[in-house]
Amino acid sequence: MNIIGKWSFKNLSDAIFSPKASGVDTKIEEIKQKLPTPVFWLLGKTQAGKSSLIRALTGNTAAEIGNGFQACTKRSQFYDFPSASHPIIRFLDTRGLGEIAYDPKEDLAWCANQAHLLMVVMSALDMNQQEIVETVLSIHKQHSDWQIIVLQTTLHDGYASHTQQHIEPYPYRETPFPSTVPHELAQALLHQRDWFKGLPVHFVPVDFTLPDDGFAVVNYGLDVLWDVIETALPSSVIGLLRASEQHNELLDFHAKEAHSHIIGYALLNMGAGAIPLVGLPLVLSVQGKLFHSIASIYGLKLEKRLFTEFTTLMGTGFVVGMLGRELLKIIPVYGWAVAGLYSGAMTYALGQAFCVYLNGVKRGALPTQEELKKIYNDAFVHARQFLEKKDI
């Protein structure tokens, strides 16, 4: 190992196993405060499918969703994904409208100042939506520049029989609907759309079910919803979350749980890596926290033996690359921006590679150096494509 590699491994090792109180944590907290966290305001009646929507977008189970909410008023709740300490998306859930003895005015006024995107959830065959529509009209008067997404849910209630499967290919992008859509369901969907004429609304018919419900496609219409979200709310975070589905073959159960945490740390290091002069200590500290976080998800304690084995498999190339990132800072402004991008992408790639390594540890069959490097390189390119769109 060359001198550069020895120096860098020692510094990263120190950041992991011998963290120093040097104000790094304070600086990290400052960066976290600057990271934009999109807030999705979910509006709908009770049992309209808001929890199913969160489960589909985040991959969390219903139980985890219930445990993740935090009250922000007496009747409204925030859900930070994947955690309150490293939120990537915040879901703002208002108590179901239309409930007896519930006046939502105070809640709605508070929520309107928190959100970036309004997502209205309504069952496709429920025609009793007057209060929802009136609320959306009122919100639009205050925030005329907001994009509004209306999800028309539980499509299977409009199928002719209980054994009918979802229609493929997805037919609801077409206008008018093709004949494959049952007539009564098509009429119901179009009737609901008439309520929002003149508003900047994106309609997305979806059906988010559970595996035991018997449908071949569990999250029907999810890809279309992601398309609409990316149009209404451009964000590299959304791109990374969505594109993670393309890498499921590499992810075991624990890696899927760790994935959103990896994105959070990557964004954090994108900000840390762009800070002149003091960026490297911050980057190393964040990566140290990431390694500990991933190991805990796998039920392992991060010991020096594991770290040494992983870095041996990875080789020194990624460390030399880290130092190359620092040299970019000699170029004013542009170099700092590129350095931040590089730091974020590298952190994401290291996290993905570390998951594959720990999966091998758990199975008793470590990946080869070639396999691990390929995973790292593919993940680095993948992350950079999305992070370069982001302005922190």
C-alpha positions in Angstrom: 0.0 0.0 0.0 1.4 3.4 -0.9 1.9 6.4 1.5 -1.2 8.1 0.4 -3.3 5.0 0.9 -1.8 4.4 4.4 -2.5 8.0 5.4 -6.1 7.9 4.2 -6.9 4.5 5.7 -5.5 5.7 9.1 -7.6 8.8 9.0 -10.8 7.0 8.0 -10.1 4.3 10.7 -9.6 7.1 13.3 -12.9 8.7 12.3 -14.6 5.4 12.8 -13.0 4.0 15.9 -11.5 7.1 17.6 -13.8 10.0 16.9 -12.6 13.3 18.3 -14.7 16.1 19.7 -13.4 18.7 17.3 -16.7 20.5 16.4 -17.3 18.1 13.5 -20.7 17.0 14.9 -21.7 20.6 15.1 -20.7 21.3 11.6 -22.6 18.2 10.4 -25.7 19.4 12.2 -25.4 22.7 10.4 -25.2 21.0 7.0 -28.2 18.8 7.8 -30.2 21.9 8.5 -29.4 23.2 5.0 -30.4 20.0 3.2 -33.8 20.5 1.5 -36.3 17.9 2.7 -39.4 17.7 0.5 -42.7 17.6 2.5 -45.5 15.6 0.9 -48.9 16.8 2.4 -51.3 13.9 2.3 -55.0 14.9 2.3 -57.9 12.5 2.3 -60.6 10.8 4.2 -60.0 8.1 6.8 -59.2 4.7 5.1 -58.6 6.4 1.7 -55.2 4.7 1.4 -52.7 7.2 2.8 -50.8 4.6 4.8 -50.7 2.3 1.8 -49.3 5.2 -0.3 -46.4 5.8 2.2 -45.7 2.1 2.3 -45.5 2.0 -1.5 -43.2 5.1 -1.8 -40.9 4.1 1.0 -41.0 0.4 1.2 -41.7 0.5 4.9 -44.2 -2.0 6.3 -47.5 -0.7 7.8 -46.2 -1.4 11.3 -43.1 0.7 10.7 -45.3 3.5 9.3 -47.4 3.6 12.4 -44.4 3.7 14.7 -42.7 6.4 12.6 -45.3 9.2 12.9 -44.7 12.1 15.2 -47.4 14.5 16.2 -46.9 18.1 15.1 -50.3 19.4 16.1 -53.1 17.8 18.1 -54.5 16.2 15.0 -51.7 16.2 12.3 -48.6 14.1 12.1 -45.2 14.1 10.5 -43.6 10.9 9.2 -39.8 11.3 8.6 -38.4 8.7 6.2 -36.1 6.9 6.9 -35.7 8.5 10.3 -36.1 11.8 12.2 -32.4 12.2 12.4 -31.8 11.7 8.7 -35.0 12.5 6.8 -35.1 12.2 3.1 -38.8 12.8 2.7 -41.3 14.1 5.2 -44.9 13.0 4.9 -47.4 15.3 6.6 -50.6 13.5 7.3 -53.7 15.4 8.3 -56.4 13.7 10.2 -59.0 12.2 7.9 -61.4 14.8 6.7 -65.2 14.2 7.1 -64.9 12.8 10.6 -67.6 13.6 13.1 -66.8 16.5 15.5 -63.6 17.4 13.7 -63.0 21.0 12.5 -59.9 20.9 10.4 -59.4 24.6 9.8 -56.6 25.1 12.4 -54.7 22.0 11.1 -55.1 23.0 7.5 -53.8 26.5 8.1 -50.7 25.1 9.9 -50.0 22.4 7.3 -50.2 24.8 4.4 -47.1 26.5 5.6 -45.1 23.3 5.9 -45.6 21.5 2.6 -44.1 21.5 -0.9 -46.4 19.1 -2.6 -50.1 18.3 -2.1 -51.2 14.7 -2.6 -54.9 14.1 -2.4 -55.9 10.5 -1.8 -59.5 9.4 -2.7 -61.1 6.0 -3.3 -62.1 5.8 -7.0 -65.6 4.7 -6.3 -66.3 7.1 -3.4 -68.4 9.9 -4.7 -68.8 11.6 -1.3 -65.8 13.8 -1.5 -67.3 17.3 -1.2 -65.2 18.4 1.8 -62.0 17.2 0.2 -62.7 19.1 -3.0 -63.6 22.3 -1.2 -60.4 22.0 0.9 -58.3 21.6 -2.2 -59.9 24.6 -3.8 -59.2 26.6 -0.7 -55.6 25.5 -0.6 -55.2 26.4 -4.3 -56.4 29.9 -3.6 -53.5 30.4 -1.1 -50.9 28.5 -3.1 -51.8 28.8 -6.7 -48.3 27.8 -7.8 -48.5 24.4 -6.1 -48.8 21.2 -8.2 -51.5 18.9 -7.0 -51.5 15.1 -7.4 -54.8 13.3 -7.0 -54.5 9.6 -6.4 -57.6 7.6 -7.3 -57.1 4.5 -5.3 -58.6 1.0 -4.8 -59.3 0.5 -8.5 -60.0 -3.2 -7.9 -63.3 -2.3 -6.3 -64.5 -1.4 -9.8 -63.5 -4.7 -11.4 -66.2 -7.0 -12.7 -65.0 -10.0 -10.5 -62.8 -10.7 -7.5 -60.5 -12.7 -9.7 -59.8 -9.9 -12.3 -56.2 -8.7 -12.4 -55.0 -5.1 -13.0 -55.0 -4.0 -16.6 -51.7 -4.2 -18.4 -50.3 -2.2 -19.9 -51.3 0.6 -17.6 -54.2 2.3 -19.5 -54.9 5.5 -17.6 -52.4 7.7 -19.4 -54.6 7.6 -22.4 -57.5 10.0 -23.0 -60.2 8.7 -23.4 -59.6 5.5 -21.5 -59.3 2.4 -23.7 -62.1 -0.2 -23.7 -60.1 -2.5 -21.4 -61.1 -0.2 -18.5 -64.4 -1.4 -17.1 -67.1 1.1 -18.0 -68.4 1.9 -14.5 -64.8 2.4 -13.2 -64.0 4.7 -16.1 -67.1 6.7 -15.5 -66.3 7.1 -11.8 -62.7 8.2 -12.5 -63.9 10.8 -15.0 -66.6 12.1 -12.7 -64.1 12.7 -9.9 -61.8 14.5 -12.4 -64.5 16.9 -13.3 -64.5 18.2 -9.7 -61.0 19.7 -10.2 -61.4 21.4 -13.6 -59.2 24.5 -13.9 -56.7 23.4 -11.3 -53.1 22.3 -12.0 -53.9 18.7 -11.1 -52.1 15.4 -12.1 -54.5 12.4 -11.8 -52.9 9.0 -11.1 -55.1 6.0 -10.7 -53.3 3.5 -8.4 -53.9 0.4 -6.5 -51.6 -0.4 -3.6 -52.4 -3.9 -2.2 -50.7 -6.5 0.0 -49.1 -9.7 -1.4 -51.9 -11.8 0.2 -54.6 -9.9 -1.7 -53.8 -12.0 -4.8 -52.8 -9.3 -7.4 -49.8 -10.0 -9.6 -48.8 -6.3 -9.3 -48.8 -5.2 -5.7 -48.1 -1.5 -6.2 -50.0 -0.9 -9.4 -49.3 2.6 -11.0 -46.3 3.3 -8.8 -44.0 4.0 -11.7 -46.5 6.5 -13.1 -46.7 8.2 -9.7 -42.9 8.5 -9.5 -43.0 10.1 -13.0 -45.5 12.7 -11.8 -43.7 13.4 -8.6 -40.4 14.0 -10.4 -42.2 16.4 -12.7 -43.9 18.3 -9.9 -41.0 18.2 -7.5 -37.6 17.8 -9.2 -35.2 16.2 -6.8 -32.2 13.9 -6.9 -33.4 12.4 -3.7 -36.6 11.2 -5.5 -34.5 9.9 -8.3 -32.2 7.9 -6.0 -35.2 6.4 -4.1 -37.0 5.5 -7.2 -34.0 4.1 -9.1 -33.1 1.8 -6.1 -35.8 -0.6 -7.5 -33.4 -1.3 -10.3 -30.8 -2.7 -7.9 -33.0 -5.0 -5.9 -31.1 -8.0 -7.1 -28.1 -6.7 -5.1 -30.0 -6.0 -2.0 -30.8 -8.4 0.8 -33.4 -7.6 3.4 -31.0 -5.6 5.5 -29.6 -3.7 2.6 -33.0 -2.6 1.6 -33.5 -1.3 5.1 -30.1 0.5 4.9 -30.6 2.0 1.5 -32.4 5.1 2.5 -29.9 5.7 5.3 -27.1 5.5 2.7 -28.9 8.2 0.6 -29.1 10.4 3.6 -25.4 10.1 4.4 -24.5 10.6 0.8 -26.5 13.9 0.7 -24.8 14.9 4.0 -21.4 14.3 2.5 -22.3 16.2 -0.6 -22.6 19.3 1.6 -19.6 18.4 3.7 -17.3 17.7 0.8 -18.0 21.1 -0.8 -16.7 23.0 2.3 -13.2 24.4 1.5 -10.3 23.4 3.7 -12.3 21.5 6.4 -14.2 19.2 4.0 -12.1 16.0 4.4 -12.5 15.6 8.2 -16.2 16.0 7.8 -16.4 13.6 5.0 -14.5 11.0 6.9 -16.6 11.5 10.0 -19.8 11.1 8.1 -18.5 7.9 6.4 -17.6 6.6 9.8 -21.1 7.2 11.1 -22.5 5.5 7.9 -20.4 2.3 8.5 -21.6 2.1 12.1 -25.2 2.6 11.0 -25.1 -0.1 8.4 -23.4 -2.6 10.7 -26.1 -2.1 13.3 -28.8 -2.7 10.7 -27.1 -6.1 10.0 -26.9 -6.8 13.7 -23.1 -6.6 13.8 -20.7 -4.6 15.8 -18.3 -2.6 13.6 -14.9 -3.9 14.7 -11.5 -3.1 13.3 -11.3 -6.7 11.9 -14.4 -6.1 9.8 -13.2 -2.7 8.6 -9.7 -4.0 7.7 -11.2 -7.0 5.8 -13.6 -4.7 3.9 -10.9 -2.1 3.0 -8.5 -4.9 1.9 -11.2 -6.2 -0.5 -11.9 -2.7 -1.8 -8.3 -1.8 -2.3 -6.7 1.6 -2.1 -8.3 3.0 -5.3 -11.3 4.7 -3.6 -9.0 6.3 -1.1 -6.7 7.8 -3.7 -9.8 9.0 -5.4 -10.9 10.7 -2.2 -7.6 12.6 -2.1 -8.0 13.5 -5.7 -11.4 15.1 -4.8 -9.5 17.3 -2.3 -7.2 18.5 -5.0 -10.2 19.8 -7.0 -10.7 22.4 -4.3 -7.7 24.3 -5.6 -10.0 25.4 -8.4 -12.2 28.1 -6.8 -16.0 27.6 -6.6 -16.2 25.0 -9.4 -13.8 22.7 -7.8 -15.7 22.9 -4.5 -19.0 22.0 -6.2 -17.4 19.1 -8.0 -15.7 17.9 -4.8 -19.1 17.9 -3.0 -20.6 15.9 -5.8 -17.8 13.4 -5.7 -18.0 13.0 -1.9 -21.7 12.3 -2.0 -21.5 9.8 -4.8 -18.5 8.1 -3.2 -20.3 7.8 0.1 -23.3 6.3 -1.6 -21.1 3.8 -3.4 -19.2 2.8 -0.3 -22.4 2.2 1.6 -23.7 -0.1 -1.1 -20.5 -2.0 -1.3 -20.4 -2.3 2.5 -23.9 -3.8 2.5 -22.8 -6.5 0.0 -19.7 -7.2 2.1 -21.7 -7.6 5.3 -24.2 -9.8 3.6 -21.3 -12.0 2.7 -20.1 -12.0 6.3 -23.6 -13.1 7.5 -23.7 -15.9 4.9 -20.1 -17.0 5.4 -19.2 -16.3 1.8 -17.4 -13.1 1.1 -17.7 -11.4 -2.3 -14.5 -11.3 -4.4 -12.5 -8.1 -4.9 -13.7 -7.9 -8.5 -17.4 -8.2 -7.4 -17.1 -5.6 -4.7 -15.3 -3.1 -7.0 -17.9 -3.6 -9.7 -20.7 -2.9 -7.2 -18.9 0.2 -6.0 -18.2 1.6 -9.5 -21.7 0.9 -10.7 -23.2 2.6 -7.6 -20.9 5.6 -7.9 -21.9 6.2 -11.5 -25.6 5.7 -10.6 -25.4 8.2 -7.7 -23.5 10.8 -9.5 -26.1 10.9 -12.3 -28.7 12.0 -9.8 -26.7 14.0 -7.3 -25.3 16.3 -10.1 -28.9 17.6 -10.5 -29.0 18.7 -6.9 -28.1 22.2 -5.6 -27.3 22.2 -1.9 
